[in-house]
Amino acid sequence: MNAANMASAYKSQQIMTASPEELTLMLYNGAIRFIAESMQAIDQGNMEKAHKANMRAQEIVREFMATLDMQYEISQGYYKLYDYIEYRLIQANIKKDKDQLEEAKNMLQELRDTWAQAMKIARAQRAVAR
């Protein structure tokens, strides 16, 4: 088994054994990484790569929107936030605008950092409850 296959197998195992909370964190990280890739590709003049990376980030943001439980008021706020991020990604893709990509990336980083902090707090509370 070569290194690429081993890395792929490891990644698959990581995803298969991750909790829903960890999967959400992985998706945030993936979206942020794809936006960074899109920005780098724009710098390199590779518009096809920029487009593909941007589309992958958009797919993740749409997944976040689709999986919100809309019976909670907070979900409606998150939906609007994700919708705005998606709009920024679409506009950035059309115009190859790194400023809009940067804005989307910063917003996703804040959401990711908040999510990671919530995971730590929940983990600590579970540990205390035992």
Secondary structure as UniProt FT lines:
FT   HELIX           3..17
FT   HELIX           20..43
FT   TURN            44..45
FT   HELIX           47..66
FT   TURN            70..71
FT   HELIX           73..95
FT   HELIX           98..129
//
